[in-house]
Amino acid sequence: MIGHELGGRYQVIERIGGGGMALVYRAHDILLNRNVAIKVLRSQFVHDEEFIRRFRREAQSAASLSHPNVVSIYDVGQEDEIHYIVMEYVEGKNLNEIIKERAPLQVDESVRIASQICDALDHAHQNQIIHRDIKPHNIMIGRNGRVKVTDFGIARAVTSTTITQTGSVIGSVHYFSPEHAKGVTTGEKSDLYSLGIVLYQMLTASLPFIGESPISVALKHLQEDFEEPRLLNPLIPQSVENIIMRSMRKNPEERYSSAKAMLQDLETCLLPERRSEAKLIFHDEDDEDRTRAIPAIKPIRKSNGNRNGGEDRMRHEEERSLTPTGKKKWGRPALWIGLTLLLLLAMASVVWYVNSKIVVKEVAVPYVVSLSLEDATAKLAEVGLSVADPIIYEYNPNFAENMVSKQSKSKDTMVKEGTDLVLTVSTAKPLLKMQDLSGKTFDDAVKVLMEQGVAQSRITSDERFDKDTEEGKVISSDPMATNEFDPDTASIVLYISKGEESITMPDLTSLTEAEAKAKLEDNNLVLGDVKEEPSFSIEKGKVTKQWAYEKGAAVPPGTAITIYLSTGYPPEALNYTFSVPVAPSANGKKTKIRIVFADARNDGENQEWGTRTIGKSQVLSVDLVLAPNKDGVVSIYRDGVFFETYPVSYVDAKNGTVQLPEPPVVATPEPTVTPTEAPAASVDPTIEPEILPDPGAGNGDVPVNGAVDQTGFLTGTPKHKKGK
């Protein structure tokens, strides 16, 4: 089966278990990319309609249930002669393995496991399903501690016929209920009896009834009392022992009325007020199944009295008188005739037996290699041969499991009819147990696996966050430690720790409470305490700071973050408007005025008030927020050049004693002077200067070819008047 692909989607990886009816394999669902467990009906039962019906009934029973403590059924199918059920794969151990490893278990752990089993049974019973085979082997414990009830192979709906209809009782005898052992109809209370035995075994590391044979164990369920759990384990509280005693009553009427009632008792039995409750007392006088002492039959004592003796003589005489005389006459000859006939018959039998042994028919040995053991046995029986006991079982890589790999007599050898042939039957391939690789590096774990014969190409890693395992070390493996695997075919996955998962802390500053909460949830974090504090720089109702992680810090997922919300300015804060007189560099000249200020809102850091373009003197208002030890300052820049700084004290502002600055002095430009006559320019004597019209004729002005500079002096060359 390993390596086979069932239904075109289930790749069989390894065998993980099996029972009397089916084998269980771990497989990979190619379509949904997940591991599943596949239960396959054993090959010897594929032609047995009763087993096939029982196998299908398991799928129907479990598929009708949907509960976190019941193994889910995903699919059911048939491929050629392979009948299979696809179900949830539980990564963990069954309860039987856990009991063998470390029983007796802790009381709280045992009660927790029993509670989850009881919850699953309550769900099944509500759906009219009785499990009928509750035992530790059918209880899976996942890695997360979740209990899963599996193997509804002999479960049957309450309305169906009794489980003993076919003449056989099915189940595990150590966990039988008395009514189950009798072969009568079993109900919900039979499951509770079996659960009581499971709880008994978890807490005491022993079974209540043990015998040399299944029959003897079944009789003990019917007739004997078991040793009280607290005698084996004094640490068991009385309340828990009471639950075991009630669930294991031989009379079903004295047990819990339902799984729900037992579950309620399990959920409260470890409360302080219940641990030392009174011991339950049951009256067994009316129990029909209880073992009783039968009084011995006393022989009739012979009397020496004359009266009784006379009666005896009369009775003997009467018997003699009633005895026919013919019987006495023919009795002895008839005895001798009978003995003679018996002797002759015995002698004839001896002669027949000797003759049959001396003259025996010979038959040819058929070839049964490569047949299943069942088919080989049938083929030998057809010619009058049989299989020698014991059968030799050994692994042969050339033959499938349960196939005959060798026979003691070769094909067509003539042997006496009735001869026994020794058959060698191939077993499943011996599997290795996976070592516990946790705590090793990936390279070290690969070396260990390669030493066991696993090819390196079939070893892969899967990195996961794990706070309990050092980064780079193996967390666990698939298959899990102690699970069996085939080193020649198995694919091994090593789960490697990436260390504790962390999240980069976002910046919550200036967000509202709702916005901060949403942002934390988007990053898999939690909003913790919400506190308040005044703030000069953050608007009221928004986050001023976060604790205990600043922006960009690494935070474990799920961490609660405390935020502080602004309540606005503190009560001692003072709003003050400072009037700043400004003026242009000169009257009428456009000047850019830039104001920079610092106050309590920015802890002394400058911030821009703004820039204004002015052409005349005016006063600009700068709003400041002041506080004790947090004064203000206003700085003026004129046309990009620093001009003046004005400090504003909190004390002065509060007392109204702030000294207002003097208006700046505005420079007045000197008037432009126009000369009456410009100095004569040197003229080439050979060229007569050009005479231009005088726009200022009549007022004595001398035109100039130039302009007035900032000092009021002309620049350029003057033009002289003609004739002067």
Number of C-alpha atoms within 10 A of each C-alpha: 15 15 13 12 16 18 12 11 14 24 20 21 23 22 22 16 13 14 12 7 17 21 17 20 21 25 26 19 19 13 9 9 10 12 20 22 25 28 24 21 24 18 18 15 15 14 10 10 10 12 18 16 11 17 22 18 18 21 24 18 23 23 18 14 18 14 15 14 21 26 24 22 24 14 13 17 14 12 10 5 11 14 20 24 20 23 22 19 20 20 16 18 17 19 21 19 14 16 19 12 10 11 17 19 18 14 16 12 13 19 22 17 21 22 23 20 22 25 21 24 28 22 18 24 21 15 14 17 23 25 26 28 24 28 21 22 17 16 23 26 22 15 11 8 12 15 26 24 27 22 21 25 23 17 21 22 18 16 8 7 10 16 20 15 11 8 8 9 17 15 17 15 20 20 28 26 27 24 18 23 22 16 17 14 14 22 21 23 26 27 25 30 25 23 26 24 26 28 27 25 21 28 26 22 18 18 16 22 19 16 12 7 9 14 12 14 21 24 16 21 29 22 17 16 15 14 11 15 24 16 10 14 13 10 13 18 18 21 22 26 22 20 21 23 23 21 27 28 22 25 20 21 9 14 20 21 14 17 26 19 12 23 22 13 17 19 13 15 23 18 10 9 10 14 16 14 14 10 11 12 9 10 6 12 8 8 11 12 15 16 12 9 5 6 6 6 6 6 6 6 6 9 10 8 8 9 9 12 13 11 11 14 11 12 12 12 11 11 10 11 10 9 10 9 10 8 9 9 10 10 10 10 9 11 10 11 10 10 11 11 11 12 11 11 12 11 12 11 12 12 11 12 11 10 11 11 10 9 9 12 13 15 17 18 23 19 17 22 19 18 18 20 23 13 15 21 17 16 18 21 14 11 15 18 22 19 19 13 10 9 13 14 17 16 17 18 12 10 18 19 21 21 25 25 25 18 18 11 17 14 13 11 12 14 17 16 17 17 16 17 19 17 25 22 25 24 19 16 15 11 14 14 16 20 17 16 22 18 18 18 18 20 10 14 20 21 13 14 18 15 10 16 14 20 17 13 8 14 17 13 14 13 16 17 17 16 14 10 17 18 19 17 23 27 25 18 20 15 23 20 15 12 18 18 23 20 20 12 15 18 19 23 16 24 23 26 25 19 17 16 14 16 16 15 19 19 18 22 17 19 18 18 18 11 13 23 19 15 18 21 12 10 15 15 21 19 19 13 11 13 14 17 16 17 19 21 15 20 18 19 17 24 27 24 22 21 13 12 17 15 14 11 13 14 21 15 15 15 17 16 20 16 24 21 25 24 19 18 21 13 8 8 16 17 14 17 13 20 14 19 16 23 23 23 21 16 15 13 12 15 20 18 21 20 21 17 23 24 23 23 19 14 13 14 10 14 14 11 16 11 15 12 13 17 15 16 18 13 12 13 12 16 13 20 20 25 23 12 10 18 21 24 17 21 19 21 17 20 16 11 11 13 12 12 15 16 14 23 20 25 15 12 20 14 9 9 12 15 12 12 12 9 13 13 12 15 11 10 11 10 11 14 11 15 15 13 15 18 11 10 10 6 9 8 7 6 7 8 11 8 10 11 10 15 10 11 11 7 8 12 17 18 22 17 10 11 13 14 10 11 11 14 14 19 12 11 15 19 19 21 18 11 4 4
